[in-house]
């Protein structure tokens, strides 16, 4: 038998190591899937209320409880609730710690990103004028308009209206530049438009520059824009006056928490509106353990190995796609995102699988296990396709998802064809 060359030996060792790694991953995935299935059947929601949980193949959504908190966050919250504390002192101390991480002048913890948007708009409307603070949401002074490009309008900009703002909507870049008047109090920006940039849509940096030139504060809604980690400081570094993030999404803090960061004078004004003061933000209080939990979660998030996390997410998507290959009429697509990971997008031939995207989503949400996903549509596409986002899946749930999807689409493909 001829002796192996050095190159052949190295090649064999590499293949053996790869095979060993793949075997380990397969065994680990199977064990995690078994554990996930067991807890899905027997958990506090089913025992106490008869409510079946859903498997979340989506970006963290408030409708389903946002994200998971780490044990360290829960432990910190448990300890925090054992003591009373002056809430104003805690608000300022926690805000200073968050501001240092975000490289902002100041910050504060709010009741989710919606609460941050409302308090930010309120702060811009009133400054620290106590009479104006007391007047909200009934604005009697002229400078009360929030200028927004139509592409930046989302349901959550209702928070600006809740503060007392009147939203002025325009469509084009030229209209946006010409719409600023002495009644313009703020420019509203939704960072999400950066995910699928369009030439006609003004991006955050352009709108921040416009606000700077006109002397109008700019508030950037970046509620769910993490990852990548760089976005945590991106908007304040580009000069946005205020930016908000959700604490309950990928930061993995309490679902009811959020962050408002930016100019020191505006954060001071926002604190006047917030609990424990009896002003417009009183009903959106954040308790001591939630504040502590958010700060601990944020500190953990910035120390996390982001590359390893994103690679793990993408592997889940790849696994689901690989398991679905070969289903007649189904084209699972591995689609990288601007956030550093890949989703699994499901596209199918309606002649082979005669079901609409909406009906498929409904059946899977109400099936067993209950699978919930989002939909996505690129500018070049006509249809919003079911999109499995891997970040909210627990280890092993990708196995449950892939198995259920394969069964579902094979069953649907076997049904008599009807007009969809």
C-alpha positions in Angstrom: 0.0 0.0 0.0 1.6 3.3 -1.0 2.5 5.8 1.7 0.2 8.9 2.1 1.6 12.2 1.2 1.7 15.0 3.7 -1.1 16.8 1.7 -3.3 13.7 1.7 -2.8 13.2 5.4 -3.9 16.8 6.1 -6.8 16.4 3.7 -8.0 13.3 5.4 -7.6 14.9 8.9 -9.7 17.9 7.8 -12.4 15.7 6.3 -12.5 13.6 9.5 -12.7 16.7 11.7 -15.5 18.0 9.4 -17.4 14.7 9.6 -17.0 14.7 13.4 -18.3 18.2 13.7 -21.3 17.4 11.4 -22.1 14.3 13.5 -21.9 16.4 16.7 -24.1 19.1 15.3 -26.7 16.5 14.1 -26.8 14.8 17.5 -27.0 18.1 19.3 -29.7 19.4 17.0 -31.8 16.2 17.5 -31.4 16.4 21.3 -32.4 20.1 21.3 -35.4 19.3 19.0 -36.6 16.6 21.5 -36.3 19.0 24.4 -38.1 21.8 22.5 -41.0 19.5 21.5 -41.4 18.4 25.1 -41.6 22.0 26.5 -43.9 23.0 23.6 -46.4 20.4 24.8 -46.0 20.9 28.5 -45.5 24.5 29.6 -47.0 27.1 31.9 -49.3 28.5 29.2 -50.8 25.2 28.4 -51.1 24.1 32.1 -52.6 27.3 33.4 -54.6 28.7 30.5 -54.9 26.1 27.8 -53.1 28.4 25.5 -50.7 26.8 23.0 -47.5 28.7 22.4 -46.3 29.5 18.9 -42.9 28.8 17.4 -41.6 32.2 16.4 -39.9 32.3 13.0 -40.0 36.0 13.1 -38.2 39.1 14.2 -39.2 39.7 17.8 -42.8 40.9 17.8 -44.8 42.5 20.6 -47.9 40.6 19.4 -46.1 37.4 20.5 -44.1 38.7 23.5 -40.9 39.9 21.8 -37.7 38.0 22.6 -36.2 35.7 25.3 -34.4 37.2 28.3 -31.2 35.6 29.4 -31.0 34.0 32.9 -28.6 36.8 34.0 -31.3 39.4 33.1 -34.0 37.6 35.0 -31.7 37.1 38.0 -30.9 40.9 38.0 -34.6 41.7 37.8 -35.4 39.3 40.7 -32.8 41.0 42.9 -33.9 44.5 41.9 -37.5 43.9 43.0 -36.3 43.1 46.5 -35.5 46.8 47.2 -37.2 50.1 46.9 -35.3 53.0 45.2 -35.9 56.6 44.3 -37.1 56.3 40.7 -35.8 59.6 39.5 -32.3 58.7 40.8 -32.5 55.3 39.1 -33.8 56.8 35.8 -30.8 59.2 35.7 -28.2 56.7 36.7 -29.5 54.1 34.3 -29.7 56.7 31.5 -26.1 57.7 32.1 -24.9 54.1 31.8 -26.9 53.6 28.6 -25.7 56.9 27.1 -22.0 55.9 27.7 -22.7 52.6 25.7 -24.5 54.4 22.9 -22.0 57.3 22.7 -24.9 59.8 23.2 -25.2 62.9 25.3 -27.9 61.4 27.4 -30.5 58.6 27.5 -33.4 57.2 29.4 -35.3 53.9 29.8 -38.9 54.1 28.4 -41.9 51.9 28.1 -40.9 50.2 24.8 -40.0 52.1 21.7 -43.5 53.5 21.2 -43.2 55.1 24.6 -39.8 56.5 23.6 -41.3 58.0 20.4 -44.1 59.6 22.4 -41.8 61.0 25.0 -39.3 62.2 22.4 -42.0 64.0 20.5 -43.4 65.5 23.7 -39.9 66.7 24.6 -39.5 68.4 21.3 -42.9 70.1 21.6 -42.3 71.5 25.0 -38.7 71.6 26.0 -38.5 72.2 29.7 -41.3 74.8 29.7 -43.5 73.5 32.6 -46.7 75.2 31.3 -46.3 73.5 27.9 -45.5 70.2 29.7 -48.7 70.5 31.6 -50.7 71.3 28.4 -50.0 68.2 26.5 -51.5 66.6 24.5 -53.5 69.8 23.8 -50.9 71.9 21.9 -52.0 75.5 21.6 -48.8 76.9 20.1 -48.0 77.0 16.3 -44.8 74.9 16.3 -46.5 71.5 16.4 -46.0 69.7 13.1 -44.0 66.5 12.5 -42.8 66.4 8.9 -42.5 62.9 7.4 -41.9 61.4 3.9 -44.7 59.0 3.1 -42.3 56.0 2.8 -41.4 56.6 6.5 -45.0 56.4 7.7 -45.8 53.4 9.9 -48.6 52.6 12.3 -46.4 53.5 15.3 -46.1 57.1 14.3 -49.3 57.4 16.1 -47.0 57.9 19.1 -46.2 61.3 17.7 -49.9 62.2 17.4 -50.5 60.9 21.0 -48.0 63.5 22.2 -49.8 66.3 20.4 -48.0 66.4 17.1 -49.8 67.0 13.8 -48.2 64.9 11.1 -47.5 66.5 7.7 -46.9 63.9 5.0 -45.2 64.5 1.7 -44.1 62.1 -1.0 -41.1 63.4 -2.9 -37.6 64.6 -1.9 -38.3 68.0 -3.4 -41.6 68.3 -1.4 -39.8 67.3 1.8 -37.2 70.0 1.3 -39.8 72.7 0.6 -42.3 71.7 3.3 -40.3 73.0 6.3 -42.0 76.0 7.8 -42.0 77.9 11.1 -44.7 75.4 12.2 -42.3 72.4 11.7 -41.3 71.1 15.1 -39.7 67.8 14.1 -38.7 65.5 11.3 -39.7 61.9 11.8 -37.5 59.1 10.4 -38.0 55.3 10.3 -34.7 53.6 10.0 -36.3 50.4 8.6 -36.3 51.9 5.1 -32.6 51.3 5.0 -33.2 47.5 4.7 -34.4 47.8 1.1 -33.3 51.3 0.0 -35.1 53.0 -2.9 -33.8 55.9 -4.9 -36.9 58.0 -4.1 -36.8 57.4 -0.4 -34.7 59.7 1.7 -32.4 57.8 4.1 -31.7 58.7 7.7 -28.4 60.6 7.0 -30.1 62.8 4.3 -33.0 63.6 6.6 -30.6 64.4 9.5 -28.7 66.7 7.3 -31.9 68.4 6.2 -33.0 68.9 9.8 -29.6 70.3 10.7 -29.7 72.8 7.9 -33.2 73.9 8.8 -32.6 73.9 12.6 -35.4 71.3 13.0 -34.9 68.3 15.4 -34.8 64.8 13.9 -36.1 61.7 15.7 -35.1 58.4 14.3 -37.3 55.3 15.1 -34.8 52.4 15.1 -37.0 50.2 17.2 -35.9 46.8 15.8 -32.8 47.7 13.8 -30.4 45.6 15.8 -28.3 43.7 14.7 -25.8 44.8 13.5 -24.4 46.3 16.7 -23.1 49.3 14.8 -26.6 50.7 14.5 -26.7 51.2 18.2 -24.5 54.3 17.8 -25.0 55.0 14.1 -27.8 57.5 14.3 -26.5 59.6 17.2 -23.1 59.7 15.5 -24.6 60.9 12.3 -26.2 63.8 14.2 -29.8 62.7 15.0 -31.3 64.7 17.8 -33.1 61.7 19.3 -33.2 57.9 18.5 -35.3 55.2 20.0 -34.7 51.4 20.3 -36.9 48.6 21.7 -35.4 46.9 24.7 -37.5 43.9 24.2 -36.4 42.9 20.7 -32.8 41.8 19.9 -31.3 43.5 23.0 -33.3 40.8 24.8 -34.4 43.0 27.7 -37.9 43.2 29.2 -40.6 43.4 26.5 -42.0 46.5 28.0 -38.7 48.4 27.9 -37.2 50.8 25.4 -34.5 53.4 25.0 -34.6 57.1 24.1 -31.2 58.6 23.5 -29.8 61.9 22.1 -29.5 65.5 23.0 -29.1 66.2 26.7 -31.7 69.0 26.8 -34.3 66.9 25.0 -33.7 63.9 27.4 -34.2 66.4 30.3 -37.5 67.5 28.8 -38.5 63.9 28.2 -37.9 63.0 31.8 -40.3 65.7 32.9 -43.0 64.0 30.9 -42.2 60.5 32.2 -43.2 58.7 35.4 -42.9 59.2 38.3 -44.1 62.7 37.2 -47.9 63.0 36.7 -47.6 64.1 33.1 -48.4 62.6 29.7 -46.0 59.7 30.2 -47.2 58.7 33.6 -49.3 55.8 32.3 -46.2 54.3 30.5 -44.2 53.8 33.7 -41.2 51.4 33.7 -40.6 49.8 37.1 -37.2 49.4 38.8 -36.7 45.8 37.9 -37.4 46.5 34.2 -34.9 49.3 34.2 -32.2 47.1 35.8 -33.1 44.3 33.4 -32.7 46.4 30.3 -29.3 47.8 31.4 -28.0 44.3 32.1 -29.4 43.0 28.8 -27.8 46.0 26.9 -24.4 45.4 28.6 -24.5 41.8 27.7 -25.6 42.6 24.1 -22.6 44.8 23.4 -20.2 42.2 24.7 -21.7 39.3 22.7 -19.9 37.6 19.9 -22.1 39.1 17.2 -20.5 37.1 14.3 -21.1 33.8 16.1 -24.7 34.7 16.8 -25.4 35.7 13.2 -23.7 32.6 11.9 -25.8 30.5 14.2 -29.0 32.2 13.0 -28.0 31.7 9.3 -27.3 28.0 10.0 -30.9 27.6 11.2 -32.2 29.1 7.9 -29.8 26.9 5.9 -31.0 23.7 7.7 -34.7 24.6 7.1 -34.0 25.2 3.4 -32.0 22.0 3.0 -34.8 20.0 4.5 -37.4 21.5 2.2 -35.5 20.9 -1.0 -37.2 18.4 -3.3 -40.8 19.3 -2.3 -42.6 19.5 -5.6 -43.4 23.1 -6.6 -41.6 24.6 -3.6 -38.6 26.9 -4.0 -37.0 27.7 -0.6 -34.6 30.6 -0.9 -31.7 31.5 1.3 -31.9 35.3 1.4 -29.1 37.3 3.2 -30.3 40.5 4.9 -28.6 43.8 5.5 -28.5 42.9 9.2 -25.9 40.2 8.8 -27.9 37.0 8.8 -30.0 35.1 6.3 -33.7 34.3 6.2 -35.5 31.3 4.6 -38.0 32.7 2.1 -40.7 30.3 0.8 -41.8 30.6 -2.8 -44.0 28.1 -4.6 -45.7 27.4 -7.9 -49.5 27.8 -7.3 -50.2 25.3 -10.1 -48.4 22.6 -8.0 -49.2 23.9 -4.5 -52.7 25.5 -4.8 -52.7 27.7 -1.7 -52.3 31.4 -1.3 -49.6 32.9 1.0 -52.2 34.2 3.4 -54.0 30.9 3.7 -50.7 29.1 4.2 -49.8 31.4 7.0 -53.2 31.0 8.7 -53.1 27.2 8.5 -49.6 27.0 9.9 -50.4 29.4 12.7 -53.4 27.3 13.7 -51.8 23.9 13.1 -49.7 21.7 15.3 -47.1 22.9 16.1 -48.2 26.5 15.7 -45.7 28.2 13.4 -45.7 32.0 13.0 -43.5 33.8 10.4 -43.5 37.1 8.7 -43.6 38.0 5.0 -41.2 40.1 3.0 -41.2 41.7 -0.4 -38.3 43.3 -2.2 -39.0 46.3 -4.4 -38.5 44.0 -7.5 -41.2 41.5 -6.3 -45.0 41.6 -6.7 -45.8 39.2 -3.9 -44.9 39.3 -0.2 -43.4 35.8 0.4 -43.5 33.9 3.7 -40.2 34.6 5.4 -38.8 32.5 8.3 -36.5 34.7 10.4 -34.2 32.5 12.5 -33.3 34.9 15.4 -36.4 34.0 17.6 -36.1 30.3 17.2 -34.8 28.3 20.2 -32.2 25.5 19.6 -34.0 22.6 18.0 -37.1 24.5 16.9 -35.7 24.7 13.4 -36.1 20.9 13.2 -39.7 21.1 14.3 -40.3 23.9 11.8 -38.7 22.1 8.9 -40.6 18.9 9.6 -43.9 20.7 9.8 -43.4 22.7 6.7 -42.4 19.7 4.6 -45.5 17.8 5.8 -47.7 20.9 5.1 -46.5 21.6 1.6 -46.5 17.9 0.6 -50.1 17.7 1.8 -51.1 20.9 0.0 -49.5 19.7 -3.2 -51.6 16.6 -3.1 -54.9 18.5 -2.9 -57.0 19.0 -6.0 -56.0 22.2 -7.8 -58.3 25.2 -7.4 -58.0 28.8 -8.4 -55.9 30.7 -5.9 
